[in-house]
C-alpha cells in the first residue's frame, strides 16, 4: 500500500522516541532516570479536577461549538486583555486540542505549497514537521549561545525573500528557555510589518519565567503587527494540564474564521469536560503557576551548579521553560550517540539535540524532583568523566 507523499517528509518525534525507549527499558526492570519529560511533574490542581468531575456529574458531556464554549472563550478574552494587553473578541478565539493543535491549524490556513516559514534554530521539534505536512518549506535561522539563542533583527532581515510567508516565535522557548525582551520583539515586529510577514507567537511557557523577567506578546505592540499575528497559548504547562489537551489562539477575524472551518471538519470541539476544567483554571485566583515556577527555578539553579562541575558539558542558563540546552561538542559525540550511550551505560534518559536542529547539543528537562536530579547528575558526571 502507498502512503500519501506528504508523509515522506515527516520525521518521528525525537523527544517521544527517547521517552518510549526509556519506558521499555524500565519495564524490563532497568533502573532508569528520565530527564526527557516535556511536561511538569506536578499534579493538576485539585480544584481543576473537581470542576471536571462536576462537569461529568452534571451531564456536560455532549458536543460544544467546534471552537469552544462561549463561556470559555469569554474567559480567554479576559485573560488576554488583563495579562497580555490584547483585545480579542470571542469570535477571534479558537479553542483546540492543545497548543500544538492550535499551531498546526494556523499553519494549515496560512501556508500554501512552497511558502517559506522562518524558524529560529534551535527549535521545538514539531515546528518543521508541521510545516512539511502543510507542504511549506521550513527555513531555519541559526542562533548562537552568545545571544541566548535568540534571533536579531539583522538575522531576520537577511533570511527574508519573496517566498517568505511566516515567522514562528517561541518565547519562552523550548529547548533553550530563551526569553525575548520587549525591545527585541518590537524590532522583530517592525520588520514583519514592513515585509508583510505573518507571525505565530507560541507563548505556552508564558508563566514559567525566571529572574523577574517579563513576558510580552508581540501582537500587543500596535495595530499593524496585531493584524499579522496569531497568538497561541494553553493550560498544559502553566497548570500542569498536558493530558487535558486544551490550547487556544487569538487571531484576526478572517484567520480565526478559516481555522474554525478547518476545525469543524477535523476534530470538531475540544473535549467538553476539559473545557470546564480549563475555565476553572483561567478564572481561579490560585497561585499554583507561581508556586510551580519557584520550584522550577530552584531546580534550574541546582542543575546549573552541577553542570559547572562537568568540564565537557557547557550550557546557557535558561530564562524560562524547564529545560537546559547543553553543549556536548567537547565530548566528540553526536547527540544521538551521547543520548543512547548514556541511557544504555548509565541509565539516564535525555533528548538528543539533533531533533532541535543542533546535533552538538542535548536537552535536559528539570521537570523532576531535586532528588531525581541529584541521582541523574551523579550518574552523568561519572559517565562523562570516563569519556
C-alpha positions in Angstrom: 0.0 0.0 0.0 1.2 3.5 -0.8 1.1 6.3 1.8 0.5 9.9 0.9 3.6 11.7 -0.4 3.3 14.4 2.2 4.2 11.9 5.0 7.6 11.1 3.4 8.9 14.4 4.7 7.7 14.0 8.2 10.1 12.6 10.8 9.2 10.9 14.1 9.4 13.0 17.2 12.9 12.6 18.8 11.5 13.6 22.2 8.8 10.9 22.1 11.3 8.3 20.8 13.8 8.5 23.6 11.0 8.6 26.2 9.4 5.5 24.7 12.8 3.7 24.8 13.4 4.7 28.4 10.0 3.3 29.3 10.7 0.0 27.6 14.0 -0.4 29.5 12.2 0.5 32.7 9.5 -2.1 32.0 12.3 -4.7 31.6 13.5 -4.0 35.1 16.3 -1.5 34.4 16.9 1.4 36.9 16.2 4.4 34.6 16.1 8.0 35.5 14.3 10.2 32.9 15.3 13.8 32.2 13.4 13.9 28.9 10.0 15.0 30.0 8.2 17.8 28.2 5.7 18.3 30.9 5.6 19.5 34.5 5.9 16.7 37.1 3.3 18.4 39.3 -0.3 17.0 39.5 -3.1 19.1 38.1 -4.5 21.2 40.9 -7.4 19.6 42.7 -9.9 22.4 42.1 -9.4 21.9 38.4 -10.0 18.2 38.7 -13.1 18.9 40.8 -14.5 21.2 38.0 -14.1 18.3 35.5 -15.8 15.8 37.9 -18.7 18.2 38.4 -19.0 18.6 34.6 -19.3 14.8 34.3 -21.8 14.6 37.1 -24.0 17.4 35.6 -24.0 15.8 32.2 -21.8 18.3 30.4 -20.6 15.5 28.1 -22.1 16.4 24.7 -20.8 18.4 21.7 -20.0 22.0 22.2 -19.4 24.6 19.4 -16.4 23.5 17.4 -14.2 26.4 18.6 -15.1 26.1 22.2 -17.9 27.3 24.5 -18.7 31.0 24.6 -18.2 30.9 28.4 -14.6 29.6 28.0 -13.8 32.0 25.1 -15.0 35.0 27.1 -12.7 33.9 29.9 -9.8 33.6 27.5 -10.6 37.0 26.1 -10.4 38.5 29.6 -7.1 36.7 30.2 -5.6 38.1 27.0 -6.8 41.6 27.9 -5.6 41.5 31.5 -2.3 39.6 31.2 -1.2 40.3 27.6 -2.8 43.7 26.7 -4.5 42.0 23.8 -8.1 42.8 22.7 -9.7 39.7 21.1 -13.4 39.2 20.8 -14.8 35.6 21.3 -15.2 35.4 17.6 -11.4 35.8 17.2 -10.6 32.9 19.5 -10.4 29.2 18.7 -10.1 26.6 21.5 -8.3 23.5 20.2 -7.0 20.1 21.4 -3.7 21.6 22.8 -1.5 24.4 21.7 0.2 22.1 19.2 -3.2 21.7 17.5 -3.6 25.5 17.5 -0.2 26.0 15.8 -1.0 23.2 13.3 -4.4 24.8 12.5 -2.8 28.2 12.0 -0.2 26.8 9.6 -2.8 24.9 7.7 -4.8 28.0 6.9 -1.9 30.3 6.2 0.7 28.2 4.3 0.4 27.3 0.6 2.7 24.8 -1.2 6.2 26.3 -1.4 5.7 29.1 1.1 8.7 29.6 3.4 8.3 29.6 7.1 11.2 31.1 9.1 12.0 29.2 12.3 14.8 30.2 14.8 17.1 27.3 15.4 17.3 25.5 17.9 13.6 24.9 17.6 10.8 22.8 19.0 10.9 19.5 17.1 7.3 19.8 15.8 7.6 23.1 14.0 9.4 22.0 10.9 7.3 18.8 10.7 4.1 20.7 10.8 5.4 23.0 8.0 6.2 19.9 6.0 2.7 18.5 6.4 1.4 21.8 5.1 3.7 21.5 2.1 5.6 24.6 3.1 9.3 25.0 3.3 11.0 25.3 6.8 13.8 27.8 6.6 16.0 27.9 9.7 17.6 31.0 11.2 20.6 29.7 13.2 21.2 31.4 16.6 24.1 31.3 18.9 24.7 30.7 22.6 26.3 34.1 23.0 23.0 35.7 22.2 21.0 33.3 24.3 19.8 31.5 21.2 17.6 34.5 20.1 17.4 35.9 16.5 18.4 39.5 16.0 16.7 41.9 13.6 19.7 41.5 11.2 19.3 37.7 11.3 15.6 38.1 10.4 16.1 40.6 7.5 18.8 38.6 5.7 16.7 35.5 5.7 13.6 37.1 4.2 12.9 36.6 0.5 10.0 36.7 -1.9 8.7 33.3 -0.7 8.8 34.1 3.0 5.2 33.9 4.4 5.5 33.5 8.1 7.8 33.6 11.2 7.4 31.4 14.3 8.5 32.9 17.6 8.6 30.9 20.8 9.2 32.8 24.0 10.0 31.4 26.5 11.4 28.7 24.2 11.7 25.0 24.0 14.5 23.8 24.1 16.6 26.8 25.1 14.5 28.7 27.6 15.2 31.9 25.7 13.0 34.9 26.6 12.7 37.9 24.2 12.6 41.4 25.7 10.1 43.9 24.7 12.7 45.9 22.7 13.8 42.7 20.8 10.2 41.8 19.9 9.3 45.3 18.8 12.2 45.3 16.4 11.2 41.9 15.0 7.6 43.1 14.7 8.7 46.2 12.8 10.4 44.0 10.2 7.5 41.7 9.9 5.1 44.6 9.3 7.5 46.2 6.7 7.8 42.9 4.8 4.1 41.8 5.4 5.1 38.6 7.1 2.7 36.6 9.4 3.8 35.7 12.9 2.8 32.7 15.0 3.7 33.5 18.6 3.9 30.4 20.7 3.5 31.5 24.3 2.8 28.2 26.0 5.6 28.7 28.6 4.5 32.2 29.4 4.1 31.6 33.1 7.3 29.6 33.6 9.8 32.5 33.6 12.7 33.3 35.9 14.8 36.1 37.4 12.0 38.6 37.5 11.9 38.8 33.7 8.7 39.8 31.9 6.7 38.1 29.1 5.5 40.2 26.2 3.0 39.2 23.4 4.3 40.5 20.1 0.7 41.1 18.8 0.1 43.7 21.6 2.5 46.4 20.3 0.4 48.1 17.7 -2.4 47.6 15.2 -0.1 46.7 12.3 1.5 43.7 13.9 -1.8 42.7 15.5 -3.3 42.2 12.1 -0.4 39.8 11.1 -0.1 37.8 14.4 -1.6 34.6 15.7 -1.1 34.3 19.5 -1.0 30.7 20.8 -1.3 29.7 24.4 -2.9 27.0 26.6 -3.1 25.4 30.0 -0.7 22.4 29.6 2.4 23.9 31.1 1.0 26.7 33.4 -1.5 24.5 35.2 0.2 21.1 34.5 -2.7 20.0 32.3 -0.8 18.3 29.5 -3.1 15.4 29.1 -6.3 17.5 29.2 -5.5 18.8 25.7 -6.7 22.4 25.8 -4.9 25.0 23.8 -6.2 28.2 22.3 -5.3 31.0 19.9 -6.3 34.6 19.1 -6.1 35.9 15.6 -7.6 38.5 13.2 -11.2 37.7 12.3 -10.6 36.1 8.9 -7.8 33.8 10.2 -9.9 32.7 13.2 -12.9 32.1 10.8 -10.8 30.0 8.5 -9.4 27.9 11.4 -13.0 27.5 12.6 -14.0 25.9 9.3 -10.9 23.7 9.4 -11.7 22.5 12.9 -15.3 22.0 12.0 -14.2 19.2 9.7 -11.3 17.7 11.6 -11.6 17.4 15.4 -14.8 19.5 16.0 -14.8 20.7 19.6 -12.1 20.0 22.2 -13.4 17.7 25.0 -16.3 19.3 26.8 -15.2 18.2 30.2 -11.7 19.5 29.7 -13.2 22.9 28.7 -14.9 23.1 32.1 -11.5 22.3 33.7 -9.8 25.0 31.7 -12.4 27.5 32.7 -11.8 26.7 36.3 -8.1 27.3 35.8 -8.5 30.6 34.0 -11.0 32.0 36.5 -9.1 30.9 39.6 -7.1 33.2 41.8 -4.9 30.2 42.8 -1.2 30.8 42.9 -0.3 27.4 41.5 1.6 28.7 38.5 3.8 30.9 40.7 4.5 28.1 43.2 5.4 25.7 40.5 7.6 28.2 38.8 9.5 28.9 42.0 10.2 25.2 42.3 11.4 25.0 38.7 13.8 27.9 39.4 15.3 26.1 42.3 15.9 23.1 40.2 17.3 25.1 37.4 19.8 26.7 39.8 20.8 23.3 41.2 21.3 21.8 37.7 23.4 24.8 36.7 25.7 24.3 39.7 26.1 20.6 38.9 26.8 21.2 35.3 29.6 23.7 36.2 31.5 20.7 37.6 31.4 18.8 34.3 34.1 20.1 32.1 33.0 18.6 28.9 29.4 20.0 29.0 28.5 23.6 28.5 25.2 25.4 28.9 23.4 28.7 28.7 21.2 29.5 31.8 17.6 29.4 30.7 15.3 32.3 31.5 12.1 30.3 31.1 10.6 26.9 30.5 12.1 23.9 32.2 14.9 22.7 30.0 18.7 23.2 29.9 20.2 23.0 26.4 23.7 21.7 26.8 26.7 21.9 24.5 28.4 18.4 24.3 30.8 19.2 21.5 33.8 18.7 23.8 32.8 15.0 24.2 33.3 14.5 20.4 30.0 12.6 20.3 27.0 13.4 18.3 23.8 13.9 20.2 22.1 10.6 19.4 25.2 8.6 20.3 25.6 10.6 23.5 21.9 10.1 24.5 21.8 6.4 23.6 25.1 5.5 25.3 24.1 7.5 28.4 20.8 5.6 28.5 22.4 2.2 28.0 25.5 2.7 30.1 24.3 5.0 32.9 20.5 4.6 32.9 19.7 8.2 32.3 17.4 9.4 29.5 17.6 12.8 27.9 16.9 14.1 24.5 19.3 14.4 21.6 19.7 17.9 20.2 19.6 16.8 16.6 15.8 16.9 16.6 16.0 20.6 17.7 18.5 21.4 14.9 21.7 21.1 16.9 23.5 17.7 16.8 26.2 19.1 19.2 23.7 19.7 22.0 21.4 17.6 24.3 18.3 18.8 26.2 17.9 18.1 29.9 14.5 18.5 31.4 14.4 19.6 35.0 10.7 18.8 35.4 11.7 16.2 38.0 12.4 16.4 41.8 15.7 17.7 43.2 16.3 14.2 44.5 15.9 12.7 41.0 18.1 15.5 39.5 20.8 14.7 42.0 20.8 11.0 41.2 20.8 11.6 37.5 23.5 14.2 37.6 25.7 11.9 39.8 25.4 9.3 37.0 26.0 11.8 34.2 29.1 13.3 35.9 30.6 9.9 36.5 29.8 8.7 32.9 31.1 11.8 31.2 34.2 11.7 33.3 35.1 8.3 31.8 34.8 9.5 28.1 
